[in-house]
Amino acid sequence: MQVDSDAISEIAYDARRGRLVVRFRGGKTYAYRDVPAGVHEAFIAAESKGRFFQDEIRDRYGFERLRRR
């Protein structure tokens, strides 16, 4: 889903796999592993998506950069 943020353009979540995908305004996309559903819900609800990402996701979950196909 597209979000209103200066830093982040889209957020997607696969609840079955606990996989959170974040696409940044600069075009880079990362997939974060083992993210609980509650963290995703709070991320979507956060007033500042960039701040929430910095405080609650970055450096807390394993990740990989996704390449464009």
PyMOL commands that set and color helices and strands:
alter all, ss='L'
color gray80, all
select helices_A, chain A and resi 37-45+49-57
alter helices_A, ss='H'
color red, helices_A
select strands_A, chain A and resi 8-14+19-24+29-32+63-66
alter strands_A, ss='S'
color yellow, strands_A
deselect
rebuild
show_as cartoon
